Amino acid sequence: MRSIRTSAQLQPQSTSRILMVRPVHFAFNEQTATSNEFQDAAFARAHESTAQEQAREEFDHLVSQLDSHGVELYVFDDTPTPHTPDSIFPNNWVSFHQSGKIVLYPMMAPNRRDERRLDIIDELRKTFHVEEIIDLTYFEQQEKYLEGTGSMVLDRRYKIAYACLSPRTHPEVLDAFAEATGYEIVRFEATDENGQAIYHTNVLMCVGDIFAAVCLEAIRNPDERHLVRSVLEETGKYIVELTMEQVRQMAGNMLMVRNKKGEKLLVMSTQAYESLTPQQRDALDDYAELFHADLSMIEGNGGGSARCMLAEIHLPPK
C-alpha cells in the first residue's frame, strides 16, 4: 500500500500559467503517422492547402478564449526553420515542475526533436526559478522514447505518473524519469479496438485534482485495469469512465487549468465536448467549468487535441 501524503504536503494539480507555441508550418506529419492512429491521412489530403491557415485560426481563437477567462499564457511563435509540423504540441518535449526542475524528453520522430527550444526556456528563466534541467534526450541514441506529458499523465498532487507503454513510451525512460523526479510510475498497456497500442496516455486519460476521466476499457489486462482504478480511488478521484469511441473523439485529451482567480477550467475541443453524454458533462461540471473550442483541423492532421497544446508551467515564480 502506497503512503498517501497529507494535505499539507500536496502540490497543486493545476496551474494558471500555460506555455503554447503558435504554428508556422503546421501539417500532417508523415513521421508520426505510423504510430498515431488518431491522425487522419484522408482528411489531411483534403485540407492540405488550408491546414496551416486554419490551424493558426483555431490556435489564436483558443488563445483568445483562454486569455478572456483569465488564464496566464506564455505564447511563442514557431520558427520558420527547421520544419516542425507538430510544434503546436509543446507538452511532448518539455515539462515544468514546482520543484524548479525542467525535464527535456526523447522524441520518436526525428523532425519532432527540432521542437526543443532552449530560447523558450531562457525566456521563461526571466520570470521563473529554474533549479535544474533534467535532459533525457540521450535515450534517442538508444531508440527509447518518452514524450513528456503525452506519454505520461501526471498526478502532481501525489507525484504519480500514469503511463501506457507504446513505441513512444519506453519503460527504461520511465524509470529514469522516476529516479530524477521522485514520481511513482503506474504503467500499463492500452490498445484500441484493433489491438494497436494507444500511442499516448493523454488521449485516454485526464487527471484532475479530485476527478479523473479515463477509458478503462482500453486497458485489456484486468489486473492492470484494477491497478489504475484502485490508485485513482486511493488518491480520492471520482472516476468518469470514457468509451473508446469517445477517446477517438478526443474526449480523453482534456486538461484542468486555473485562471488568475483560482477558478478551475476543464479545457477540451468542441468535438470532445460533444461526444460526452449529458451525465458525463454534469459530473465533470461539478469539478470545473467545461471549456471547449473548435480544433478540428489540428485534431485531424496532428492526431492530438487541446491537452497536447498546453504545457503547464509549475515552476516557482521569481
Residue, then its C-alpha position, 0 to 999 in steps of 0.5 A: m500500500r502506497s503512503i498517501r501524503t497529507s494535505a499539507q504536503l500536496q502540490p497543486q494539480s493545476t496551474s494558471r500559467i500555460l506555455m503554447v507555441r503558435p504554428v508556422h508550418f503546421a501539417f500532417n506529419e508523415q513521421t508520426a503517422t505510423s504510430n498515431e492512429f488518431q491522425d487522419a491521412a484522408f482528411a489531411r489530403a483534403h485540407e492540405s492547402t488550408a491546414q496551416e491557415q486554419a490551424r493558426e485560426e483555431f490556435d489564436h481563437l483558443v488563445s483568445q478564449l483562454d486569455s478572456h477567462g483569465v488564464e496566464l499564457y506564455v505564447f511563442d511563435d514557431t520558427p520558420t526553420p527547421h520544419t516542425p509540423d507538430s510544434i503546436f504540441p509543446n507538452n511532448w518535449v518539455s515539462f515544468h515542475q514546482s520543484g524548479k526542475i525542467v525535464l527535456y524528453p526523447m522524441m520518436a520522430p526525428n523532425r519532432r526533436d527540432e521542437r526543443r527550444l532552449d530560447i523558450i526556456d531562457e525566456l521563461r528563466k526571466t520570470f521563473h526559478v529554474e533549479e535544474i534541467i533534467d535532459l533525457t534526450y540521450f535515450e534517442q541514441q538508444e531508440k527509447y522514447l518518452e514524450g513528456t506529458g503525452s506519454m505520461v499523465l501526471d498526478r502532481r498532487y501525489k507525484i504519480a505518473y500514469a503511463c501506457l507503454s507504446p513505441r513512444t513510451h519506453p519503460e527504461v525512460l520511465d524509470a529514469f524519469a522516476e529516479a530524477t523526479g521522485y514520481e511513482i510510475v503506474r504503467f500499463e498497456a492500452t490498445d484500441e479496438n484493433g489491438q494497436a497500442i494507444y500511442h499516448t496516455n493523454v488521449l485516454m486519460c485526464v487527471g484532475d485534482i479530485f476527478a479523473a476521466v479515463c477509458l478503462e476499457a482500453i486497458r485489456n489486462p484486468d489486473e492492470r485495469h484494477l491497478v489504475r482504478s484502485v490508485l485513482e480511488e486511493t488518491g480520492k478521484y471520482i472516476v468518469e469512465l470514457t468509451m473508446e469511441q469517445v477517446r477517438q473523439m478526443a474526449g480523453n485529451m482534456l486538461m484542468v487549468r486555473n485562471k488568475k482567480g483560482e477558478k478551475l477550467l476543464v479545457m477540451s475541443t468542441q468535438a470532445y465536448e460533444s461526444l460526452t453524454p449529458q451525465q458525463r458533462d454534469a459530473l465533470d461540471d461539478y469539478a470545473e467549468l467545461f471549456h471547449a473550442d473548435l480544433s478540428m483541423i489540428e485534431g485531424n492532421g496532428g492526431g492530438s487535441a487541446r491537452c497536447m497544446l498546453a504545457e503547464i508551467h509549475l515552476p516557482p515564480k521569481 
